[in-house]
């Protein structure tokens, strides 16, 4: 017990020290030609810059899933107007710098990372990739085949397959049903011309946020960004749309698959970014994940790696998953655990410990320039508040036991359940008419 107490004190001290270091290098924002630029002085010689294009899955229709991911990959993998792919890569390799693009459900990112002394070499390449991509047909065919191979490989993994089934079922006819990586059929049909046209349609100042984590003069940053934006059109006003996910009744969708075990996943509501109880629910789900693991694996031996987590985005949800040979026993354990928490709430000790554990993990993950930039970018897009990445420690410290328990009670109610495996091994009625229906507390938004 003494070791645990000392460890907790050490963690708390670490959080305090990190906060002090950040305060010495105050972050700020500036606006260049209508685009918000967020700057965090780094205190080191690394330059990390991320240009964010807001929207993600809301930017394209379901029959074009994968087009944004392909576009972002093509920016560097297909070369630029001034440099073919090999010449572009050679320039970066000479200074051990990185320029790459990616896309998720909420936004796309084009990032660069280099040492400060090489900034004037790497920045022009970065601007080229963003504003003058080549979309070379031969290189596009290569990265398209790579994308198809990756999709096929992911689809063959049961954990990925159950996630995809859960998304398609829970978010039917909604943006969040879309997979940013697309499907084999859709990606196979994409051409470099239409992908380039799509990229040009979303590369607008109205969609952009730029995050800089580096020790660069403000005047230098503003001058460089202004010159880059000269090649980017303003575009129509853009609104990042959030939607609340509500489950009106329990449901169960089974899909027969020849697997060594059975896979179960559930999805239910979660607070939207910016909601007053967002942080409380985040802590609540982390405590629940620990209890879920303890009950399902340790106490009952039903699964090797049961999971529970809070998935945050345009549409935020609580999710639970398990692979098990005894799905009916799992739902009984799950329902009993949820009922117990709803009735008794969490314990003061576990809330206090999880607040420390959560904050420690958050700040340890944000030790690098890249991680700090990612945190600021995601907070700006999802919360419209990049400063949250700097104030989170104070926000979480203020949470009370009642707030954390009440957040869990509020959102964990009806659940969309999906199942892959042997249909004979599961009694769907247990999932549809489980104990969660007793004393249901629907969320109203």
Phi and psi in degrees as a GROMACS rama.xvg file:
@    title "Ramachandran Plot"
@    xaxis  label "Phi"
@    yaxis  label "Psi"
@TYPE xy
-64.3886  -40.0114  UNK-2
-61.9124  -42.4238  UNK-3
-62.3315  -39.8199  UNK-4
-66.5643  -44.0353  UNK-5
-63.6591  -42.1957  UNK-6
-60.9626  -41.1642  UNK-7
-62.8472  -40.503  UNK-8
-64.3939  -39.5122  UNK-9
-64.4631  -41.1587  UNK-10
-63.0961  -46.2489  UNK-11
-60.1488  -40.2084  UNK-12
-64.7434  -39.195  UNK-13
-62.155  -42.1442  UNK-14
-60.8051  -43.5247  UNK-15
-62.0225  -40.7693  UNK-16
-66.2233  -41.2327  UNK-17
-62.6641  -42.6784  UNK-18
-61.9894  -39.6036  UNK-19
-63.7077  -42.6761  UNK-20
-61.706  -42.7881  UNK-21
-62.2238  -37.7782  UNK-22
-64.9703  -26.6665  UNK-23
-72.6349  -22.6085  UNK-24
-122.475  80.5625  UNK-25
-69.7722  129.09  UNK-26
-76.4496  156.56  UNK-27
-151.231  168.449  UNK-28
-125.67  151.267  UNK-29
-140.585  164.365  UNK-30
-120.943  127.508  UNK-31
-120.97  113.847  UNK-32
49.2798  43.9077  UNK-33
85.294  -1.7575  UNK-34
-105.78  129.429  UNK-35
-73.5918  130.915  UNK-36
-120.32  120.225  UNK-37
-104.156  128.62  UNK-38
-125.115  127.007  UNK-39
-119.089  106.65  UNK-40
-56.0669  134.569  UNK-41
-94.4264  -27.5595  UNK-42
75.207  14.8448  UNK-43
-145.085  -176.482  UNK-44
-97.0375  15.2586  UNK-45
-97.7009  138.977  UNK-46
-112.6  119.542  UNK-47
-120.935  122.309  UNK-48
-128.087  131.983  UNK-49
-127.418  124.242  UNK-50
-100.673  120.67  UNK-51
-103.249  132.198  UNK-52
-111.447  109.447  UNK-53
-70.3444  155.29  UNK-54
125.978  -54.7234  UNK-55
58.862  -127.434  UNK-56
-65.3322  -17.086  UNK-57
-78.5759  -8.97842  UNK-58
-82.4852  -18.4677  UNK-59
-137.936  158.181  UNK-60
-78.3095  163.049  UNK-61
-60.7161  -30.2827  UNK-62
-81.755  5.91589  UNK-63
-123.595  20.2958  UNK-64
-54.6223  135.242  UNK-65
100.022  -16.2306  UNK-66
-67.578  -36.4612  UNK-67
-70.56  -41.3949  UNK-68
-62.5775  -40.6714  UNK-69
-65.1141  -40.8554  UNK-70
-62.3473  -45.0411  UNK-71
-67.486  -34.3757  UNK-72
-68.9613  -37.014  UNK-73
-67.407  -24.2774  UNK-74
-56.0445  -36.7876  UNK-75
-108.84  -29.7441  UNK-76
-81.3811  -12.6596  UNK-77
-110.189  5.90054  UNK-78
78.8146  -178.483  UNK-79
-124.967  176.33  UNK-80
-59.716  -37.464  UNK-81
-86.4795  -28.25  UNK-82
-133.088  132.456  UNK-83
-72.6063  175.894  UNK-84
-57.2744  -45.5499  UNK-85
-66.7872  -41.8844  UNK-86
-64.929  -39.898  UNK-87
-62.0634  -47.4059  UNK-88
-65.6523  -37.7244  UNK-89
-62.6164  -40.8037  UNK-90
-60.9625  -41.5053  UNK-91
-70.2381  -40.6783  UNK-92
-63.0298  -32.4925  UNK-93
-61.3617  -28.4909  UNK-94
-117.33  12.2156  UNK-95
53.2536  44.7289  UNK-96
-104.748  164.01  UNK-97
-126.879  133.443  UNK-98
-136.357  120.26  UNK-99
-153.658  163.285  UNK-100
-125.398  153.853  UNK-101
-155.116  169.156  UNK-102
-146.687  141.933  UNK-103
-130.37  -166.979  UNK-104
-70.6  -15.6688  UNK-105
-112.915  -28.1399  UNK-106
-168.225  165.252  UNK-107
-107.225  152.698  UNK-108
-131.619  132.611  UNK-109
-117.145  118.244  UNK-110
-123.554  155.423  UNK-111
-134.922  147.511  UNK-112
-144.184  126.123  UNK-113
-157.592  172.746  UNK-114
-83.4431  153.651  UNK-115
-57.6557  -36.8905  UNK-116
-67.3474  -17.6655  UNK-117
-103.175  7.21778  UNK-118
-56.9123  -43.4308  UNK-119
-69.6865  -15.65  UNK-120
-86.8653  -42.0939  UNK-121
-81.8669  -37.2194  UNK-122
-55.4445  -46.4105  UNK-123
-60.285  -34.8118  UNK-124
-67.3521  -39.797  UNK-125
-62.2806  -45.3481  UNK-126
-64.4446  -39.8925  UNK-127
-57.6639  -48.5596  UNK-128
-61.5785  -39.9937  UNK-129
-71.718  -42.5902  UNK-130
-109.165  -14.7567  UNK-131
-135.011  49.2292  UNK-132
-69.5008  147.671  UNK-133
-88.2799  -36.9082  UNK-134
53.1805  47.4176  UNK-135
-58.1128  131.337  UNK-136
-61.241  -43.1893  UNK-137
-65.5227  -45.3427  UNK-138
-69.5808  -33.0893  UNK-139
-64.445  -40.4814  UNK-140
-61.8008  -36.9218  UNK-141
-66.418  -49.5757  UNK-142
-71.092  -26.3371  UNK-143
-66.5893  -41.8579  UNK-144
-65.3192  -38.5497  UNK-145
-60.7788  -42.4614  UNK-146
-64.4794  -42.0146  UNK-147
-62.6774  -43.2053  UNK-148
-61.8636  -40.4717  UNK-149
-66.2261  -39.1233  UNK-150
-64.1034  -45.1015  UNK-151
-61.6978  -42.2944  UNK-152
-64.2917  -42.6137  UNK-153
-64.8807  -41.3301  UNK-154
-63.763  -24.6485  UNK-155
-80.4549  -9.05737  UNK-156
-91.504  121.362  UNK-157
-56.4625  -38.5218  UNK-158
-62.0766  -40.4535  UNK-159
-69.9332  -41.4074  UNK-160
-61.8765  -41.7915  UNK-161
-69.0059  -34.8992  UNK-162
-61.8198  -44.1396  UNK-163
-65.3305  -41.3004  UNK-164
-63.4209  -40.4003  UNK-165
-62.2695  -43.5583  UNK-166
-63.7899  -46.3722  UNK-167
-63.3266  -37.2326  UNK-168
-75.9035  -50.4786  UNK-169
-70.6359  -37.8501  UNK-170
-107.163  27.4303  UNK-171
-51.89  130.015  UNK-172
67.0017  16.8696  UNK-173
-120.712  159.43  UNK-174
-56.7572  -36.366  UNK-175
-73.9558  -2.73555  UNK-176
-75.4915  -17.6956  UNK-177
-75.3409  137.884  UNK-178
-96.2377  118.945  UNK-179
-55.7492  -26.1066  UNK-180
-82.8754  -12.5734  UNK-181
79.7061  -169.266  UNK-182
-119.541  165.098  UNK-183
-58.6469  -44.1298  UNK-184
-63.1253  -44.0853  UNK-185
-70.7076  -49.0998  UNK-186
-63.4249  -34.9109  UNK-187
-59.5256  -29.6733  UNK-188
-91.3272  -9.17002  UNK-189
-67.9293  138.152  UNK-190
-110.18  157.942  UNK-191
-63.3159  -31.0147  UNK-192
-68.0387  -48.8077  UNK-193
-71.2334  -31.1449  UNK-194
-69.1784  -40.1564  UNK-195
-64.083  -42.8269  UNK-196
-62.7347  -39.2195  UNK-197
-63.3186  -45.4735  UNK-198
-59.8703  -43.5789  UNK-199
-64.0612  -28.0804  UNK-200
-74.4291  -28.0732  UNK-201
-98.373  -14.5298  UNK-202
-80.4718  80.9312  UNK-203
-130.113  149.87  UNK-204
-59.7967  -30.9247  UNK-205
-64.883  -20.583  UNK-206
-100.262  -8.92801  UNK-207
-89.4049  146.368  UNK-208
-137.012  136.899  UNK-209
-118.819  129.965  UNK-210
-117.366  128.776  UNK-211
-122.029  121.395  UNK-212
-117.275  98.0293  UNK-213
-173.714  159.689  UNK-214
-93.074  79.205  UNK-215
-124  144.323  UNK-216
-62.329  143.24  UNK-217
-57.8266  -40.8819  UNK-218
-63.7039  -37.2056  UNK-219
-66.6638  -45.7879  UNK-220
-59.936  -47.8998  UNK-221
-64.7591  -38.4157  UNK-222
-67.6746  -42.7852  UNK-223
-65.0526  -45.2102  UNK-224
-66.1515  -40.9954  UNK-225
-60.2002  -42.8833  UNK-226
-64.6767  -40.9059  UNK-227
-64.2135  -43.3712  UNK-228
-67.9728  -16.3548  UNK-229
-59.8742  -24.5847  UNK-230
-98.9261  11.7922  UNK-231
-123.581  127.88  UNK-232
-72.9322  158.765  UNK-233
-68.0047  -48.6386  UNK-234
79.8489  168.738  UNK-235
-74.9299  156.128  UNK-236
-55.3268  141.112  UNK-237
-120.925  137.194  UNK-238
-119.865  122.856  UNK-239
-79.2619  114.815  UNK-240
-91.9795  129.474  UNK-241
-109.129  148.02  UNK-242
-138.544  137.005  UNK-243
-84.0669  136.535  UNK-244
-102.527  117.914  UNK-245
-122.273  134.707  UNK-246
-104.723  116.686  UNK-247
-82.2615  -25.3967  UNK-248
-156.956  154.828  UNK-249
-61.2117  143.365  UNK-250
-142.804  160.999  UNK-251
-143.602  127.242  UNK-252
-126.008  114.825  UNK-253
-103.526  140.717  UNK-254
-130.71  121.047  UNK-255
-73.257  124.664  UNK-256
-142.523  141.871  UNK-257
-82.0305  91.3888  UNK-258
-125.117  159.524  UNK-259
-68.953  -27.2996  UNK-260
-140.29  -175.388  UNK-261
-111.804  145.144  UNK-262
-116.114  131.736  UNK-263
-126.373  136.152  UNK-264
-141.689  140.542  UNK-265
-124.533  146.8  UNK-266
-131.961  135.791  UNK-267
-144.516  -170.856  UNK-268
-69.1571  158.97  UNK-269
-153.071  154.084  UNK-270
-67.1718  145.048  UNK-271
-72.5252  151.021  UNK-272
-53.9747  129.074  UNK-273
99.907  -12.3571  UNK-274
-66.4484  147.26  UNK-275
-58.0402  -29.5321  UNK-276
-102.535  17.3577  UNK-277
-60.6675  -52.5215  UNK-278
-64.6034  -37.8045  UNK-279
-62.5078  -42.7732  UNK-280
-68.6904  -36.2822  UNK-281
-58.6366  -45.4348  UNK-282
-66.9927  -41.4379  UNK-283
-59.1695  -43.1178  UNK-284
-69.4885  -28.951  UNK-285
-71.3204  -37.3596  UNK-286
-68.1149  -43.1681  UNK-287
-60.9146  -38.9533  UNK-288
-58.9435  -40.4278  UNK-289
-66.0402  -45.2803  UNK-290
-65.2683  -40.7072  UNK-291
-59.2751  -46.5509  UNK-292
-62.0162  -45.4625  UNK-293
-62.5038  -46.4703  UNK-294
-71.1074  -43.5979  UNK-295
-75.7844  -45.5839  UNK-296
-91.7226  -59.2893  UNK-297
-67.4746  -49.0829  UNK-298
-82.3256  -28.0835  UNK-299
-123.294  -7.90898  UNK-300
58.3965  38.1095  UNK-301
-93.7187  -17.07  UNK-302
-160.604  149.571  UNK-303
-76.2276  -38.8783  UNK-304
-140.234  67.8046  UNK-305
-68.1832  145.158  UNK-306
-133.254  151.592  UNK-307
-147.981  133.287  UNK-308
-155.922  163.709  UNK-309
-103.023  113.601  UNK-310
-95.9104  115.238  UNK-311
-104.842  134.865  UNK-312
-179.759  -158.739  UNK-313
-52.0722  -40.1203  UNK-314
-121.61  112.056  UNK-315
-97.0301  139.698  UNK-316
-143.041  158.771  UNK-317
-97.9695  138.82  UNK-318
-134.608  150.429  UNK-319
-139.146  135.653  UNK-320
-144.86  154.058  UNK-321
-159.582  145.368  UNK-322
-110.924  128.076  UNK-323
-156.666  151.54  UNK-324
-89.1259  -6.24363  UNK-325
-130.231  70.4026  UNK-326
-61.9837  -32.9541  UNK-327
-69.0983  -36.5443  UNK-328
-68.52  -34.0171  UNK-329
-61.7942  -48.3921  UNK-330
-65.1145  -30.4383  UNK-331
-66.5097  -42.747  UNK-332
-66.5965  -42.0045  UNK-333
-61.5206  -50.4047  UNK-334
-61.7316  -40.9376  UNK-335
-63.4302  -41.2623  UNK-336
-64.4617  -45.7169  UNK-337
-64.823  -43.9097  UNK-338
-59.7623  -39.3946  UNK-339
-64.0076  -43.5686  UNK-340
-68.0488  -40.3968  UNK-341
-64.9269  -34.5676  UNK-342
-78.3135  -45.8925  UNK-343
-100.568  -19.5296  UNK-344
76.4633  -179.222  UNK-345
-84.9514  168.625  UNK-346
-90.9656  146.997  UNK-347
-58.0654  -40.136  UNK-348
-64.5212  -43.837  UNK-349
-70.9046  -30.5792  UNK-350
-68.6532  -44.925  UNK-351
-61.4053  -44.2819  UNK-352
-66.8358  -40.5479  UNK-353
-69.2247  -33.5552  UNK-354
-59.5591  -43.7428  UNK-355
-67.7224  -45.2392  UNK-356
-62.3204  -43.7023  UNK-357
-61.5944  -48.3208  UNK-358
-66.7671  -37.6636  UNK-359
-61.593  -47.0151  UNK-360
-61.9915  -40.6393  UNK-361
-61.0053  -47.7556  UNK-362
-76.0562  -33.9512  UNK-363
-63.9577  -37.2463  UNK-364
-69.3422  -20.6676  UNK-365
-101.51  27.6551  UNK-366
-75.1965  -29.7355  UNK-367
-88.3992  157.85  UNK-368
-60.2842  -41.0217  UNK-369
-62.3337  -44.3033  UNK-370
-66.3783  -38.4933  UNK-371
-64.2294  -41.5713  UNK-372
-64.5573  -43.7009  UNK-373
-60.3844  -43.1424  UNK-374
-63.0316  -44.7319  UNK-375
-65.9448  -40.3223  UNK-376
-64.0614  -47.4593  UNK-377
-66.741  -37.6305  UNK-378
-67.3923  -35.6413  UNK-379
-68.4294  -43.5785  UNK-380
-70.3175  -50.0815  UNK-381
-80.2059  -37.8749  UNK-382
-105.68  -8.70506  UNK-383
55.9491  36.6266  UNK-384
-158.313  86.2997  UNK-385
-65.7356  -24.7097  UNK-386
-66.8294  -15.7847  UNK-387
-57.9923  -31.1523  UNK-388
-66.6151  -17.8947  UNK-389
-100.971  -21.468  UNK-390
-105.155  -0.619834  UNK-391
-56.2642  -38.2467  UNK-392
-58.7071  -43.5974  UNK-393
-70.4375  -37.9935  UNK-394
-63.6671  -42.2582  UNK-395
-74.0087  -37.5005  UNK-396
-58.5532  -32.3329  UNK-397
-75.1145  -15.2917  UNK-398
-62.6228  140.302  UNK-399
-103.871  163.795  UNK-400
-57.0572  -43.9243  UNK-401
-64.2983  -41.0688  UNK-402
-62.9612  -41.2015  UNK-403
-67.9875  -45.8549  UNK-404
-64.6408  -42.5887  UNK-405
-65.965  -35.5666  UNK-406
-63.5747  -41.254  UNK-407
-63.5505  -45.9403  UNK-408
-61.2811  -37.2254  UNK-409
-67.9566  -42.1309  UNK-410
-100.182  -27.1946  UNK-411
-87.7547  95.8536  UNK-412
-135.097  -117.183  UNK-413
-65.4213  148.973  UNK-414
-134.734  139.187  UNK-415
-89.2482  113.755  UNK-416
-104.686  138.433  UNK-417
-127.4  155.878  UNK-418
-145.215  135.479  UNK-419
-129.801  131.66  UNK-420
146.697  -142.229  UNK-421
-90.2456  109.944  UNK-422
-59.4523  -23.5288  UNK-423
-72.0337  -16.3424  UNK-424
-87.2045  -4.04998  UNK-425
-128.822  139.363  UNK-426
-101.919  103.941  UNK-427
-60.2985  -29.8025  UNK-428
-59.4435  -34.1782  UNK-429
-64.1532  -31.7833  UNK-430
-82.5222  -34.1018  UNK-431
-79.9306  -36.6433  UNK-432
-114.598  37.9772  UNK-433
-70.283  179.198  UNK-434
-68.4136  -13.567  UNK-435
-65.9585  -18.6492  UNK-436
-73.7779  -17.6763  UNK-437
-78.1845  122.949  UNK-438
67.0584  36.242  UNK-439
-54.6211  140.069  UNK-440
-127.369  76.7907  UNK-441
-61.827  146.8  UNK-442
-88.0869  136.797  UNK-443
-115.444  120.38  UNK-444
